[in-house]
């Protein structure tokens, strides 16, 4: 395991792939220049960014960071980004005109691969229920959960991970096995989440879902994902008390979703093959 960039030697690798989730967001990546391969700036290697994400459409770079990262980005052999708006951001902020829009890497695999992991779980706790996966809990988000619970007449199964919440007991902070988390998405009737990857798994598992806005984690990535699949109405800022919830309980046109997914998956894989061959 590499614990420091200093442990990586120039003759050990032929290529580096940078990505994905908010890897180019300074608030979440200390020494942001290293996310643009600053530690290997003069090495003779291939440099590829796959589905790199800024996480936001707002500039969060200081001027010196922007200057250095822009110079580093121009050394890349291929650049792809996860959000459509990030193509424009590369052009406007970093003076890089050739960024390609691709899928989040989780979506490169067929859903059946994830169901194989889900089937390995002995838990059957989400079957026929509403799955909730909330990264940042609030009264507002829980009111959305309660609304969906009421209009659907279904029980709730929560798979939210709150490992850093010191108000909880130790047993409540234990992160469950990945198989149990995936089985929740595979078994549930629908999903309520504030997470980008909660949306990704809902789409791949063909689950009706509601995503509650979460500005702290970055909204551009969620909006870009939903727009790609024509699911932008699944994003809610609040609930109208007179809403009957019928739209959120309804099934999206999964045939249309799969057609888009197939097309974007082909583009994404071609980018990797062409830039790493």
C-alpha positions in Angstrom: 0.0 0.0 0.0 1.3 3.5 -0.9 1.1 5.8 2.1 2.8 8.8 0.6 3.4 10.2 -2.8 7.1 10.1 -1.9 6.8 6.3 -1.9 6.0 6.2 -5.6 9.0 5.9 -7.9 9.2 7.2 -11.4 10.1 3.9 -13.0 7.4 1.8 -11.2 4.3 2.7 -13.4 3.6 3.3 -17.0 0.4 5.3 -16.4 -1.6 7.1 -13.8 -5.4 7.4 -13.8 -6.9 10.2 -11.7 -10.5 10.1 -10.6 -13.3 10.2 -9.6 -15.6 11.5 -6.8 -14.8 15.2 -6.2 -11.1 14.4 -6.6 -10.6 18.0 -8.0 -12.4 19.7 -5.2 -9.9 21.5 -2.9 -12.1 21.4 0.2 -12.1 17.6 0.0 -8.5 17.0 -1.3 -5.6 18.5 0.6 -2.6 19.5 -1.6 -5.0 19.6 -4.6 -2.0 19.9 -7.0 -1.3 16.2 -6.4 -4.7 15.4 -7.7 -3.3 16.7 -11.0 -0.2 14.5 -10.6 2.1 17.3 -9.3 4.3 14.6 -7.6 5.0 13.2 -11.1 5.1 16.4 -13.1 8.4 15.6 -14.9 8.0 11.8 -15.3 7.6 10.0 -18.6 4.2 8.4 -17.9 0.7 8.4 -19.4 -1.6 10.7 -17.5 -5.4 10.1 -17.7 -8.3 11.6 -15.8 -11.3 9.4 -15.7 -14.6 11.0 -14.5 -12.8 13.5 -12.4 -15.2 15.7 -10.5 -15.1 19.2 -9.1 -18.3 18.4 -7.2 -19.6 22.0 -7.7 -20.0 24.5 -10.5 -18.4 27.2 -8.3 -14.7 28.1 -8.4 -13.1 27.0 -5.1 -9.5 27.3 -6.2 -7.1 30.1 -5.0 -5.4 31.9 -7.8 -2.0 30.1 -7.3 -3.7 26.7 -7.2 -5.5 27.4 -10.4 -2.4 28.5 -12.2 -0.4 25.4 -11.1 -3.3 22.9 -11.7 -4.0 24.4 -15.1 -0.4 23.9 -16.2 -0.4 20.3 -14.8 -3.7 19.5 -16.6 -2.2 20.4 -20.0 0.3 17.5 -19.5 -2.5 15.0 -19.5 -2.9 12.6 -22.4 -6.7 12.4 -21.9 -9.2 14.2 -19.7 -12.7 13.1 -18.9 -15.0 14.5 -16.3 -18.1 13.2 -14.5 -20.4 16.3 -14.7 -21.4 17.9 -18.0 -20.8 21.3 -16.5 -17.2 20.3 -15.7 -16.4 20.3 -19.4 -17.2 24.0 -19.5 -15.2 24.5 -16.2 -12.1 22.9 -17.7 -12.4 25.3 -20.6 -13.1 28.4 -18.7 -10.9 27.9 -15.6 -8.1 25.7 -16.8 -7.9 26.7 -20.4 -8.3 23.0 -21.4 -10.7 22.5 -24.3 -10.7 18.7 -24.8 -12.5 17.3 -21.7 -14.9 14.5 -22.4 -18.1 13.8 -20.4 -18.3 10.2 -19.1 -20.1 8.0 -16.6 -19.2 7.6 -12.9 -17.1 4.5 -12.7 -19.7 2.7 -10.7 -21.9 2.7 -13.8 -19.4 1.1 -16.0 -20.4 -2.3 -14.6 -23.7 -4.0 -15.4 -26.2 -3.9 -12.5 -26.0 -7.7 -12.4 -22.5 -7.5 -11.0 -23.7 -5.6 -8.0 -26.7 -7.9 -7.5 -24.2 -10.8 -7.2 -22.7 -9.0 -4.2 -26.1 -8.2 -2.9 -27.1 -11.9 -3.1 -24.2 -12.8 -0.9 -25.8 -10.9 2.0 -27.8 -12.9 4.5 -29.9 -9.8 5.3 -33.5 -9.5 3.9 -34.3 -6.3 5.9 -35.2 -4.0 3.0 -37.6 -6.2 1.1 -40.8 -4.4 0.2 -39.7 -1.3 2.1 -38.5 2.3 1.5 -34.7 2.4 1.7 -33.2 5.5 3.2 -29.6 6.4 2.6 -29.0 9.9 4.1 -25.4 11.2 4.4 -26.3 14.4 6.3 -29.3 14.0 8.5 -31.6 17.0 9.1 -35.2 17.6 10.2 -36.0 18.8 6.6 -34.7 15.6 5.0 -36.5 13.4 7.6 -39.8 15.2 6.8 -39.4 14.1 3.2 -38.8 10.5 4.4 -42.0 10.8 6.5 -43.9 12.1 3.6 -42.9 9.2 1.3 -43.6 6.8 4.1 -47.1 8.2 4.5 -48.1 8.3 0.8 -46.6 4.9 0.1 -47.9 3.1 3.3 -44.5 1.3 3.5 -42.0 0.8 6.3 -38.5 2.3 6.2 -35.2 0.5 6.3 -32.2 2.8 6.9 -28.7 2.0 5.5 -27.2 5.4 6.3 -23.6 5.2 7.7 -23.0 7.5 10.6 -19.5 6.3 11.7 -18.4 9.7 12.7 -21.4 10.7 14.8 -20.0 10.6 18.4 -23.5 11.0 19.8 -24.2 7.4 18.8 -23.2 4.3 20.6 -20.2 2.3 19.2 -22.4 -0.4 17.9 -24.5 2.1 16.0 -21.4 3.5 14.3 -20.1 0.2 12.9 -20.1 0.4 9.1 -22.0 -2.6 7.7 -20.6 -5.0 5.1 -20.8 -3.8 1.5 -23.0 -6.8 0.6 -25.6 -5.6 3.2 -25.6 -2.1 1.8 -26.1 -3.3 -1.8 -28.8 -5.8 -0.8 -30.8 -2.9 0.6 -30.9 -1.2 -2.8 -31.6 -4.5 -4.6 -34.5 -5.5 -2.3 -36.2 -2.2 -1.5 -39.3 -1.0 -3.3 -38.0 2.6 -3.5 -35.3 4.9 -2.2 -35.0 8.2 -0.5 -31.5 9.7 -0.4 -29.4 12.8 -0.4 -26.4 11.0 -1.9 -25.0 11.0 -5.5 -24.2 7.3 -5.3 -27.5 6.7 -3.7 -29.0 8.0 -7.0 -26.6 5.9 -9.0 -27.5 2.7 -7.3 -31.3 3.5 -7.5 -31.0 4.1 -11.3 -28.9 0.9 -11.8 -31.3 -1.2 -9.7 -34.4 0.3 -11.3 -35.8 1.7 -8.1 -38.2 4.7 -8.0 -36.3 7.3 -5.9 -36.4 10.7 -4.4 -33.2 12.7 -3.8 -33.2 15.6 -1.4 -30.9 18.4 -2.1 -27.6 18.4 -0.3 -25.6 21.6 -1.1 -22.7 20.8 1.2 -21.8 17.7 -0.8 -22.2 19.4 -4.1 -25.4 19.7 -6.2 -23.9 20.0 -9.7 -22.9 16.3 -9.8 -26.5 15.2 -8.8 -28.1 17.6 -11.2 -25.8 16.4 -14.1 -26.6 12.8 -13.3 -30.4 13.3 -13.2 -30.4 15.5 -16.4 -28.5 12.8 -18.2 -31.3 10.3 -17.7 -34.2 12.7 -17.8 -34.9 12.2 -14.1 -34.4 15.8 -12.9 -37.9 15.9 -11.3 -36.8 13.3 -8.8 -34.8 16.1 -7.0 -36.8 17.8 -4.3 -36.1 20.9 -2.3 -39.1 20.4 -0.1 -42.5 18.7 -0.1 -45.8 20.3 -0.9 -48.2 19.2 1.8 -50.9 18.9 -0.8 -48.8 16.6 -3.1 -50.2 13.1 -3.3 -46.7 11.7 -4.0 -48.0 9.8 -7.0 -45.1 11.0 -9.2 -42.4 9.8 -6.8 -44.1 6.4 -6.3 -44.2 5.9 -10.1 -41.7 4.0 -12.1 -39.4 5.9 -14.5 -39.2 4.7 -18.1 -36.4 2.2 -17.4 -36.1 1.3 -21.1 -35.2 5.0 -21.9 -32.8 5.0 -18.9 -31.1 1.8 -20.1 -30.7 3.2 -23.6 -28.9 6.3 -22.3 -26.8 4.2 -20.0 -25.7 1.8 -22.8 -24.7 4.8 -25.0 -22.8 6.6 -22.3 -21.1 3.3 -21.2 -19.8 2.8 -24.7 -18.4 6.3 -24.9 -16.8 5.9 -21.4 -15.1 2.6 -22.1 -13.9 3.8 -25.5 -12.2 6.8 -23.7 -10.3 4.5 -21.3 -9.3 2.1 -24.1 -8.1 4.8 -26.4 -6.1 6.6 -23.7 -4.5 3.6 -22.0 -3.7 1.3 -24.9 
